[in-house]
Amino acid sequence: MSARLRLFAALTASALTALAVGAPAAHADADAGSTTQKAVLKGSTTASYFWDDSSGRAGDTGLPAAGKPMQKGLVASPSWPLMTEGYVIYKGKKMPFFVGDRGPGDPSSSGVMLDLDAKTFAELTGGRFNPETLGVDGVAGEGHIKVEYVVTKWGDGVGKKNYPEAFSTGAWAAQDANPLTKQMTVKLPAN
């Protein structure tokens, strides 16, 4: 069995649900059971959350920019190319992501460089996604968390292929003439 197939078999049921509605799983070049993975970028940032179900509720702006339906694992980045893949880590919990939308807007000027989908945010923090409010309950009003991120594959197209930049810089719309593509190896969390 190939390493890629073993890793696919090891995905959680929730990640398989995301795949069923058309999202790619975060790209991984690690053997199942391996403690390292290949990556092109790692860092940390403050993350917020959102859920756009095209209903117009709770600040919903409509269908995400990549044209994929809102789903677990879909995040918004103010500067990375759409369909960039990777994972976030919060308190030892690792969750895959793909960039399917743009944002956060104004908060990115204050260092909030990743907008997680509300279901991923809930799972990372121990909260519960509320389909009525499109928010996360049970986190004592916590709407921002400090996460580590690892980019495993850059998406094609426009956007900054490097450390995230605020939405206001317009990096999300620029072709990156000097992308960060040096492969690195990162240690995976124990979970």
Biotite code that builds the C-alpha atoms (Angstrom):
import biotite.structure as struc

atoms = struc.array([
    struc.Atom([0.000, 0.000, 0.000], chain_id="A", res_id=1, res_name="MET", atom_name="CA", element="C"),
    struc.Atom([1.457, 3.400, -0.963], chain_id="A", res_id=2, res_name="SER", atom_name="CA", element="C"),
    struc.Atom([2.236, 6.018, 1.687], chain_id="A", res_id=3, res_name="ALA", atom_name="CA", element="C"),
    struc.Atom([-0.399, 8.326, 0.220], chain_id="A", res_id=4, res_name="ARG", atom_name="CA", element="C"),
    struc.Atom([-3.038, 5.595, 0.372], chain_id="A", res_id=5, res_name="LEU", atom_name="CA", element="C"),
    struc.Atom([-2.118, 4.719, 3.983], chain_id="A", res_id=6, res_name="ARG", atom_name="CA", element="C"),
    struc.Atom([-2.402, 8.381, 4.958], chain_id="A", res_id=7, res_name="LEU", atom_name="CA", element="C"),
    struc.Atom([-5.768, 8.657, 3.235], chain_id="A", res_id=8, res_name="PHE", atom_name="CA", element="C"),
    struc.Atom([-7.006, 5.618, 5.151], chain_id="A", res_id=9, res_name="ALA", atom_name="CA", element="C"),
    struc.Atom([-5.932, 7.274, 8.399], chain_id="A", res_id=10, res_name="ALA", atom_name="CA", element="C"),
    struc.Atom([-8.082, 10.405, 7.860], chain_id="A", res_id=11, res_name="LEU", atom_name="CA", element="C"),
    struc.Atom([-10.852, 10.958, 10.360], chain_id="A", res_id=12, res_name="THR", atom_name="CA", element="C"),
    struc.Atom([-14.492, 10.460, 9.478], chain_id="A", res_id=13, res_name="ALA", atom_name="CA", element="C"),
    struc.Atom([-15.000, 14.226, 9.573], chain_id="A", res_id=14, res_name="SER", atom_name="CA", element="C"),
    struc.Atom([-12.276, 14.780, 7.009], chain_id="A", res_id=15, res_name="ALA", atom_name="CA", element="C"),
    struc.Atom([-13.906, 12.146, 4.799], chain_id="A", res_id=16, res_name="LEU", atom_name="CA", element="C"),
    struc.Atom([-17.170, 14.059, 5.069], chain_id="A", res_id=17, res_name="THR", atom_name="CA", element="C"),
    struc.Atom([-15.388, 17.146, 3.735], chain_id="A", res_id=18, res_name="ALA", atom_name="CA", element="C"),
    struc.Atom([-13.997, 15.095, 0.858], chain_id="A", res_id=19, res_name="LEU", atom_name="CA", element="C"),
    struc.Atom([-17.479, 13.847, 0.030], chain_id="A", res_id=20, res_name="ALA", atom_name="CA", element="C"),
    struc.Atom([-18.663, 17.369, -0.734], chain_id="A", res_id=21, res_name="VAL", atom_name="CA", element="C"),
    struc.Atom([-15.745, 18.150, -3.017], chain_id="A", res_id=22, res_name="GLY", atom_name="CA", element="C"),
    struc.Atom([-12.925, 19.555, -0.886], chain_id="A", res_id=23, res_name="ALA", atom_name="CA", element="C"),
    struc.Atom([-9.404, 18.266, -1.172], chain_id="A", res_id=24, res_name="PRO", atom_name="CA", element="C"),
    struc.Atom([-7.827, 16.985, 2.010], chain_id="A", res_id=25, res_name="ALA", atom_name="CA", element="C"),
    struc.Atom([-4.752, 18.852, 3.123], chain_id="A", res_id=26, res_name="ALA", atom_name="CA", element="C"),
    struc.Atom([-1.834, 17.630, 1.037], chain_id="A", res_id=27, res_name="HIS", atom_name="CA", element="C"),
    struc.Atom([0.380, 15.296, 2.972], chain_id="A", res_id=28, res_name="ALA", atom_name="CA", element="C"),
    struc.Atom([3.685, 13.689, 2.146], chain_id="A", res_id=29, res_name="ASP", atom_name="CA", element="C"),
    struc.Atom([3.992, 11.679, 5.322], chain_id="A", res_id=30, res_name="ALA", atom_name="CA", element="C"),
    struc.Atom([3.632, 7.974, 5.984], chain_id="A", res_id=31, res_name="ASP", atom_name="CA", element="C"),
    struc.Atom([0.799, 7.076, 8.329], chain_id="A", res_id=32, res_name="ALA", atom_name="CA", element="C"),
    struc.Atom([2.522, 6.691, 11.669], chain_id="A", res_id=33, res_name="GLY", atom_name="CA", element="C"),
    struc.Atom([5.385, 8.976, 10.636], chain_id="A", res_id=34, res_name="SER", atom_name="CA", element="C"),
    struc.Atom([6.389, 11.763, 13.001], chain_id="A", res_id=35, res_name="THR", atom_name="CA", element="C"),
    struc.Atom([7.463, 14.179, 10.249], chain_id="A", res_id=36, res_name="THR", atom_name="CA", element="C"),
    struc.Atom([5.943, 15.704, 7.145], chain_id="A", res_id=37, res_name="GLN", atom_name="CA", element="C"),
    struc.Atom([7.194, 17.731, 4.186], chain_id="A", res_id=38, res_name="LYS", atom_name="CA", element="C"),
    struc.Atom([6.102, 21.360, 4.095], chain_id="A", res_id=39, res_name="ALA", atom_name="CA", element="C"),
    struc.Atom([6.854, 24.646, 2.329], chain_id="A", res_id=40, res_name="VAL", atom_name="CA", element="C"),
    struc.Atom([6.003, 27.066, 5.169], chain_id="A", res_id=41, res_name="LEU", atom_name="CA", element="C"),
    struc.Atom([5.341, 26.995, 8.884], chain_id="A", res_id=42, res_name="LYS", atom_name="CA", element="C"),
    struc.Atom([4.533, 29.733, 11.339], chain_id="A", res_id=43, res_name="GLY", atom_name="CA", element="C"),
    struc.Atom([1.965, 30.936, 13.833], chain_id="A", res_id=44, res_name="SER", atom_name="CA", element="C"),
    struc.Atom([-0.838, 33.469, 13.797], chain_id="A", res_id=45, res_name="THR", atom_name="CA", element="C"),
    struc.Atom([-4.086, 34.420, 15.452], chain_id="A", res_id=46, res_name="THR", atom_name="CA", element="C"),
    struc.Atom([-7.096, 32.726, 13.842], chain_id="A", res_id=47, res_name="ALA", atom_name="CA", element="C"),
    struc.Atom([-10.759, 33.695, 13.880], chain_id="A", res_id=48, res_name="SER", atom_name="CA", element="C"),
    struc.Atom([-13.697, 31.717, 12.477], chain_id="A", res_id=49, res_name="TYR", atom_name="CA", element="C"),
    struc.Atom([-16.548, 32.105, 10.000], chain_id="A", res_id=50, res_name="PHE", atom_name="CA", element="C"),
    struc.Atom([-19.252, 30.083, 8.269], chain_id="A", res_id=51, res_name="TRP", atom_name="CA", element="C"),
    struc.Atom([-20.694, 31.243, 4.941], chain_id="A", res_id=52, res_name="ASP", atom_name="CA", element="C"),
    struc.Atom([-23.673, 29.125, 3.932], chain_id="A", res_id=53, res_name="ASP", atom_name="CA", element="C"),
    struc.Atom([-24.933, 31.660, 1.351], chain_id="A", res_id=54, res_name="SER", atom_name="CA", element="C"),
    struc.Atom([-27.949, 32.468, 3.534], chain_id="A", res_id=55, res_name="SER", atom_name="CA", element="C"),
    struc.Atom([-27.002, 36.063, 4.336], chain_id="A", res_id=56, res_name="GLY", atom_name="CA", element="C"),
    struc.Atom([-27.192, 35.314, 8.098], chain_id="A", res_id=57, res_name="ARG", atom_name="CA", element="C"),
    struc.Atom([-24.611, 36.354, 10.705], chain_id="A", res_id=58, res_name="ALA", atom_name="CA", element="C"),
    struc.Atom([-22.436, 38.398, 8.340], chain_id="A", res_id=59, res_name="GLY", atom_name="CA", element="C"),
    struc.Atom([-22.479, 35.638, 5.720], chain_id="A", res_id=60, res_name="ASP", atom_name="CA", element="C"),
    struc.Atom([-21.067, 36.961, 2.461], chain_id="A", res_id=61, res_name="THR", atom_name="CA", element="C"),
    struc.Atom([-22.195, 34.136, 0.180], chain_id="A", res_id=62, res_name="GLY", atom_name="CA", element="C"),
    struc.Atom([-20.425, 31.312, -1.605], chain_id="A", res_id=63, res_name="LEU", atom_name="CA", element="C"),
    struc.Atom([-16.683, 31.137, -0.775], chain_id="A", res_id=64, res_name="PRO", atom_name="CA", element="C"),
    struc.Atom([-14.310, 32.585, -3.400], chain_id="A", res_id=65, res_name="ALA", atom_name="CA", element="C"),
    struc.Atom([-13.015, 29.201, -4.630], chain_id="A", res_id=66, res_name="ALA", atom_name="CA", element="C"),
    struc.Atom([-16.566, 28.229, -5.632], chain_id="A", res_id=67, res_name="GLY", atom_name="CA", element="C"),
    struc.Atom([-16.593, 25.286, -3.206], chain_id="A", res_id=68, res_name="LYS", atom_name="CA", element="C"),
    struc.Atom([-19.467, 24.949, -0.740], chain_id="A", res_id=69, res_name="PRO", atom_name="CA", element="C"),
    struc.Atom([-18.773, 25.907, 2.857], chain_id="A", res_id=70, res_name="MET", atom_name="CA", element="C"),
    struc.Atom([-17.412, 22.869, 4.674], chain_id="A", res_id=71, res_name="GLN", atom_name="CA", element="C"),
    struc.Atom([-15.144, 21.668, 7.419], chain_id="A", res_id=72, res_name="LYS", atom_name="CA", element="C"),
    struc.Atom([-11.522, 22.346, 6.478], chain_id="A", res_id=73, res_name="GLY", atom_name="CA", element="C"),
    struc.Atom([-12.263, 25.388, 4.283], chain_id="A", res_id=74, res_name="LEU", atom_name="CA", element="C"),
    struc.Atom([-10.391, 28.442, 5.561], chain_id="A", res_id=75, res_name="VAL", atom_name="CA", element="C"),
    struc.Atom([-10.018, 32.019, 4.413], chain_id="A", res_id=76, res_name="ALA", atom_name="CA", element="C"),
    struc.Atom([-6.619, 33.620, 3.935], chain_id="A", res_id=77, res_name="SER", atom_name="CA", element="C"),
    struc.Atom([-5.959, 37.302, 3.297], chain_id="A", res_id=78, res_name="PRO", atom_name="CA", element="C"),
    struc.Atom([-3.025, 36.560, 0.971], chain_id="A", res_id=79, res_name="SER", atom_name="CA", element="C"),
    struc.Atom([-2.343, 32.869, 0.173], chain_id="A", res_id=80, res_name="TRP", atom_name="CA", element="C"),
    struc.Atom([-3.515, 31.482, -3.201], chain_id="A", res_id=81, res_name="PRO", atom_name="CA", element="C"),
    struc.Atom([-6.867, 29.721, -3.261], chain_id="A", res_id=82, res_name="LEU", atom_name="CA", element="C"),
    struc.Atom([-6.603, 25.913, -2.839], chain_id="A", res_id=83, res_name="MET", atom_name="CA", element="C"),
    struc.Atom([-3.387, 26.191, -0.794], chain_id="A", res_id=84, res_name="THR", atom_name="CA", element="C"),
    struc.Atom([-3.316, 23.147, 1.514], chain_id="A", res_id=85, res_name="GLU", atom_name="CA", element="C"),
    struc.Atom([-1.940, 22.458, 4.960], chain_id="A", res_id=86, res_name="GLY", atom_name="CA", element="C"),
    struc.Atom([-2.962, 22.062, 8.582], chain_id="A", res_id=87, res_name="TYR", atom_name="CA", element="C"),
    struc.Atom([-3.316, 24.044, 11.787], chain_id="A", res_id=88, res_name="VAL", atom_name="CA", element="C"),
    struc.Atom([-2.350, 22.974, 15.293], chain_id="A", res_id=89, res_name="ILE", atom_name="CA", element="C"),
    struc.Atom([-4.012, 24.225, 18.485], chain_id="A", res_id=90, res_name="TYR", atom_name="CA", element="C"),
    struc.Atom([-3.150, 22.783, 21.890], chain_id="A", res_id=91, res_name="LYS", atom_name="CA", element="C"),
    struc.Atom([-1.792, 19.622, 20.248], chain_id="A", res_id=92, res_name="GLY", atom_name="CA", element="C"),
    struc.Atom([-4.823, 19.091, 17.972], chain_id="A", res_id=93, res_name="LYS", atom_name="CA", element="C"),
    struc.Atom([-4.071, 19.010, 14.243], chain_id="A", res_id=94, res_name="LYS", atom_name="CA", element="C"),
    struc.Atom([-6.725, 19.765, 11.611], chain_id="A", res_id=95, res_name="MET", atom_name="CA", element="C"),
    struc.Atom([-6.298, 19.866, 7.796], chain_id="A", res_id=96, res_name="PRO", atom_name="CA", element="C"),
    struc.Atom([-7.308, 22.886, 5.757], chain_id="A", res_id=97, res_name="PHE", atom_name="CA", element="C"),
    struc.Atom([-7.512, 24.238, 2.235], chain_id="A", res_id=98, res_name="PHE", atom_name="CA", element="C"),
    struc.Atom([-7.839, 27.916, 1.335], chain_id="A", res_id=99, res_name="VAL", atom_name="CA", element="C"),
    struc.Atom([-11.271, 28.324, -0.186], chain_id="A", res_id=100, res_name="GLY", atom_name="CA", element="C"),
    struc.Atom([-12.032, 31.952, 0.577], chain_id="A", res_id=101, res_name="ASP", atom_name="CA", element="C"),
    struc.Atom([-10.532, 35.409, 1.136], chain_id="A", res_id=102, res_name="ARG", atom_name="CA", element="C"),
    struc.Atom([-10.337, 37.055, 4.537], chain_id="A", res_id=103, res_name="GLY", atom_name="CA", element="C"),
    struc.Atom([-10.335, 38.008, 7.248], chain_id="A", res_id=104, res_name="PRO", atom_name="CA", element="C"),
    struc.Atom([-10.520, 41.609, 6.057], chain_id="A", res_id=105, res_name="GLY", atom_name="CA", element="C"),
    struc.Atom([-9.907, 44.284, 8.687], chain_id="A", res_id=106, res_name="ASP", atom_name="CA", element="C"),
    struc.Atom([-8.761, 41.851, 11.406], chain_id="A", res_id=107, res_name="PRO", atom_name="CA", element="C"),
    struc.Atom([-5.797, 40.843, 9.243], chain_id="A", res_id=108, res_name="SER", atom_name="CA", element="C"),
    struc.Atom([-4.379, 44.358, 9.709], chain_id="A", res_id=109, res_name="SER", atom_name="CA", element="C"),
    struc.Atom([-4.236, 43.494, 13.435], chain_id="A", res_id=110, res_name="SER", atom_name="CA", element="C"),
    struc.Atom([-2.506, 40.135, 12.938], chain_id="A", res_id=111, res_name="GLY", atom_name="CA", element="C"),
    struc.Atom([-5.487, 37.806, 12.479], chain_id="A", res_id=112, res_name="VAL", atom_name="CA", element="C"),
    struc.Atom([-4.162, 36.035, 9.391], chain_id="A", res_id=113, res_name="MET", atom_name="CA", element="C"),
    struc.Atom([-6.372, 32.963, 9.153], chain_id="A", res_id=114, res_name="LEU", atom_name="CA", element="C"),
    struc.Atom([-10.146, 32.567, 9.261], chain_id="A", res_id=115, res_name="ASP", atom_name="CA", element="C"),
    struc.Atom([-10.977, 28.942, 10.141], chain_id="A", res_id=116, res_name="LEU", atom_name="CA", element="C"),
    struc.Atom([-14.332, 27.425, 9.311], chain_id="A", res_id=117, res_name="ASP", atom_name="CA", element="C"),
    struc.Atom([-16.552, 27.355, 12.416], chain_id="A", res_id=118, res_name="ALA", atom_name="CA", element="C"),
    struc.Atom([-16.684, 23.529, 12.551], chain_id="A", res_id=119, res_name="LYS", atom_name="CA", element="C"),
    struc.Atom([-12.877, 23.253, 12.647], chain_id="A", res_id=120, res_name="THR", atom_name="CA", element="C"),
    struc.Atom([-12.706, 26.063, 15.231], chain_id="A", res_id=121, res_name="PHE", atom_name="CA", element="C"),
    struc.Atom([-15.276, 24.206, 17.361], chain_id="A", res_id=122, res_name="ALA", atom_name="CA", element="C"),
    struc.Atom([-13.378, 20.916, 17.154], chain_id="A", res_id=123, res_name="GLU", atom_name="CA", element="C"),
    struc.Atom([-10.053, 22.556, 18.006], chain_id="A", res_id=124, res_name="LEU", atom_name="CA", element="C"),
    struc.Atom([-11.451, 24.457, 20.999], chain_id="A", res_id=125, res_name="THR", atom_name="CA", element="C"),
    struc.Atom([-13.900, 21.870, 22.347], chain_id="A", res_id=126, res_name="GLY", atom_name="CA", element="C"),
    struc.Atom([-16.890, 24.006, 21.369], chain_id="A", res_id=127, res_name="GLY", atom_name="CA", element="C"),
    struc.Atom([-19.997, 23.152, 19.362], chain_id="A", res_id=128, res_name="ARG", atom_name="CA", element="C"),
    struc.Atom([-20.948, 24.502, 15.948], chain_id="A", res_id=129, res_name="PHE", atom_name="CA", element="C"),
    struc.Atom([-24.389, 26.125, 16.142], chain_id="A", res_id=130, res_name="ASN", atom_name="CA", element="C"),
    struc.Atom([-26.196, 25.826, 12.775], chain_id="A", res_id=131, res_name="PRO", atom_name="CA", element="C"),
    struc.Atom([-28.803, 28.383, 13.865], chain_id="A", res_id=132, res_name="GLU", atom_name="CA", element="C"),
    struc.Atom([-26.324, 31.192, 14.561], chain_id="A", res_id=133, res_name="THR", atom_name="CA", element="C"),
    struc.Atom([-23.452, 29.908, 12.381], chain_id="A", res_id=134, res_name="LEU", atom_name="CA", element="C"),
    struc.Atom([-21.267, 30.463, 15.454], chain_id="A", res_id=135, res_name="GLY", atom_name="CA", element="C"),
    struc.Atom([-19.428, 28.340, 17.992], chain_id="A", res_id=136, res_name="VAL", atom_name="CA", element="C"),
    struc.Atom([-21.014, 27.717, 21.396], chain_id="A", res_id=137, res_name="ASP", atom_name="CA", element="C"),
    struc.Atom([-19.289, 26.533, 24.546], chain_id="A", res_id=138, res_name="GLY", atom_name="CA", element="C"),
    struc.Atom([-16.060, 28.517, 24.190], chain_id="A", res_id=139, res_name="VAL", atom_name="CA", element="C"),
    struc.Atom([-16.961, 31.331, 26.601], chain_id="A", res_id=140, res_name="ALA", atom_name="CA", element="C"),
    struc.Atom([-17.150, 33.880, 23.787], chain_id="A", res_id=141, res_name="GLY", atom_name="CA", element="C"),
    struc.Atom([-13.663, 33.040, 22.539], chain_id="A", res_id=142, res_name="GLU", atom_name="CA", element="C"),
    struc.Atom([-13.492, 34.058, 18.895], chain_id="A", res_id=143, res_name="GLY", atom_name="CA", element="C"),
    struc.Atom([-9.742, 34.156, 18.342], chain_id="A", res_id=144, res_name="HIS", atom_name="CA", element="C"),
    struc.Atom([-7.091, 31.532, 19.061], chain_id="A", res_id=145, res_name="ILE", atom_name="CA", element="C"),
    struc.Atom([-3.348, 31.377, 18.536], chain_id="A", res_id=146, res_name="LYS", atom_name="CA", element="C"),
    struc.Atom([-2.538, 28.568, 16.081], chain_id="A", res_id=147, res_name="VAL", atom_name="CA", element="C"),
    struc.Atom([0.497, 27.126, 14.396], chain_id="A", res_id=148, res_name="GLU", atom_name="CA", element="C"),
    struc.Atom([0.087, 26.568, 10.668], chain_id="A", res_id=149, res_name="TYR", atom_name="CA", element="C"),
    struc.Atom([1.933, 24.390, 8.193], chain_id="A", res_id=150, res_name="VAL", atom_name="CA", element="C"),
    struc.Atom([1.511, 24.875, 4.446], chain_id="A", res_id=151, res_name="VAL", atom_name="CA", element="C"),
    struc.Atom([2.145, 21.624, 2.583], chain_id="A", res_id=152, res_name="THR", atom_name="CA", element="C"),
    struc.Atom([1.197, 22.732, -0.933], chain_id="A", res_id=153, res_name="LYS", atom_name="CA", element="C"),
    struc.Atom([0.628, 26.107, -2.565], chain_id="A", res_id=154, res_name="TRP", atom_name="CA", element="C"),
    struc.Atom([-2.488, 26.615, -4.641], chain_id="A", res_id=155, res_name="GLY", atom_name="CA", element="C"),
    struc.Atom([-2.175, 27.625, -8.276], chain_id="A", res_id=156, res_name="ASP", atom_name="CA", element="C"),
    struc.Atom([-2.956, 31.170, -9.294], chain_id="A", res_id=157, res_name="GLY", atom_name="CA", element="C"),
    struc.Atom([-2.617, 34.551, -7.678], chain_id="A", res_id=158, res_name="VAL", atom_name="CA", element="C"),
    struc.Atom([-1.692, 35.191, -4.086], chain_id="A", res_id=159, res_name="GLY", atom_name="CA", element="C"),
    struc.Atom([1.369, 35.508, -1.883], chain_id="A", res_id=160, res_name="LYS", atom_name="CA", element="C"),
    struc.Atom([3.198, 32.178, -1.519], chain_id="A", res_id=161, res_name="LYS", atom_name="CA", element="C"),
    struc.Atom([4.972, 33.190, 1.662], chain_id="A", res_id=162, res_name="ASN", atom_name="CA", element="C"),
    struc.Atom([4.139, 34.422, 5.154], chain_id="A", res_id=163, res_name="TYR", atom_name="CA", element="C"),
    struc.Atom([0.619, 35.879, 5.234], chain_id="A", res_id=164, res_name="PRO", atom_name="CA", element="C"),
    struc.Atom([-0.001, 39.569, 4.593], chain_id="A", res_id=165, res_name="GLU", atom_name="CA", element="C"),
    struc.Atom([-2.971, 41.727, 5.525], chain_id="A", res_id=166, res_name="ALA", atom_name="CA", element="C"),
    struc.Atom([-5.901, 41.767, 3.100], chain_id="A", res_id=167, res_name="PHE", atom_name="CA", element="C"),
    struc.Atom([-5.447, 45.522, 2.603], chain_id="A", res_id=168, res_name="SER", atom_name="CA", element="C"),
    struc.Atom([-2.046, 44.967, 0.905], chain_id="A", res_id=169, res_name="THR", atom_name="CA", element="C"),
    struc.Atom([-3.764, 43.353, -2.100], chain_id="A", res_id=170, res_name="GLY", atom_name="CA", element="C"),
    struc.Atom([-1.333, 40.396, -1.961], chain_id="A", res_id=171, res_name="ALA", atom_name="CA", element="C"),
    struc.Atom([-4.304, 38.073, -2.550], chain_id="A", res_id=172, res_name="TRP", atom_name="CA", element="C"),
    struc.Atom([-4.652, 39.443, -6.097], chain_id="A", res_id=173, res_name="ALA", atom_name="CA", element="C"),
    struc.Atom([-0.968, 39.630, -7.093], chain_id="A", res_id=174, res_name="ALA", atom_name="CA", element="C"),
    struc.Atom([1.007, 36.988, -8.961], chain_id="A", res_id=175, res_name="GLN", atom_name="CA", element="C"),
    struc.Atom([3.877, 36.005, -6.646], chain_id="A", res_id=176, res_name="ASP", atom_name="CA", element="C"),
    struc.Atom([7.144, 36.453, -8.576], chain_id="A", res_id=177, res_name="ALA", atom_name="CA", element="C"),
    struc.Atom([9.232, 35.034, -5.723], chain_id="A", res_id=178, res_name="ASN", atom_name="CA", element="C"),
    struc.Atom([7.288, 32.197, -4.079], chain_id="A", res_id=179, res_name="PRO", atom_name="CA", element="C"),
    struc.Atom([8.673, 30.382, -1.052], chain_id="A", res_id=180, res_name="LEU", atom_name="CA", element="C"),
    struc.Atom([9.102, 26.829, -2.338], chain_id="A", res_id=181, res_name="THR", atom_name="CA", element="C"),
    struc.Atom([11.971, 25.439, -0.269], chain_id="A", res_id=182, res_name="LYS", atom_name="CA", element="C"),
    struc.Atom([10.902, 22.073, 1.133], chain_id="A", res_id=183, res_name="GLN", atom_name="CA", element="C"),
    struc.Atom([11.248, 21.627, 4.895], chain_id="A", res_id=184, res_name="MET", atom_name="CA", element="C"),
    struc.Atom([10.388, 18.827, 7.262], chain_id="A", res_id=185, res_name="THR", atom_name="CA", element="C"),
    struc.Atom([8.149, 19.504, 10.237], chain_id="A", res_id=186, res_name="VAL", atom_name="CA", element="C"),
    struc.Atom([7.470, 17.389, 13.296], chain_id="A", res_id=187, res_name="LYS", atom_name="CA", element="C"),
    struc.Atom([3.847, 16.266, 13.590], chain_id="A", res_id=188, res_name="LEU", atom_name="CA", element="C"),
    struc.Atom([1.935, 16.577, 16.864], chain_id="A", res_id=189, res_name="PRO", atom_name="CA", element="C"),
    struc.Atom([1.330, 13.393, 18.832], chain_id="A", res_id=190, res_name="ALA", atom_name="CA", element="C"),
    struc.Atom([-2.435, 13.134, 18.134], chain_id="A", res_id=191, res_name="ASN", atom_name="CA", element="C"),
])
